[in-house]
């Protein structure tokens, strides 16, 4: 396993306002960004995400690109693997909000599954 990689978000999305879940036309969506992070997950000890030139991200993009990683990895694993060294305060707030909401969605889905299984 290699030590680290830096993923420059702007170089992938080619806009300072990334938006949307899916890639449409020239606009790269959050799902493609999440796949890039997933591809790097087992290859690198640390995955740095650079937000240089990113002004703001939509809620759907942030959820799809970053928060949905919590569906396959625990919050602890995420915090030990993914780093946002140059994220400004507004981006950190967006990320935290998306993570909290996704954790609630995951917890609700688990509760539903328990109910359906009669546990």
WODAUR-V646603 format. One record per run of one state. SS is the DSSP state (H for helix, E for strand, C for the rest). FROM is the first residue (numbers start at 1). TO is the last residue. If there is no record, write none. Layout:
ss={SS | SS}
from={FROM | FROM}
to={TO | TO}
This chain:
ss={C | E | H | C | E | C | E | C | H | C | E | C | H | C | H | C | H | E | C | H | C}
from={1 | 2 | 9 | 14 | 24 | 25 | 27 | 28 | 30 | 42 | 44 | 51 | 59 | 66 | 67 | 72 | 75 | 82 | 84 | 89 | 118}
to={1 | 8 | 13 | 23 | 24 | 26 | 27 | 29 | 41 | 43 | 50 | 58 | 65 | 66 | 71 | 74 | 81 | 83 | 88 | 117 | 119}
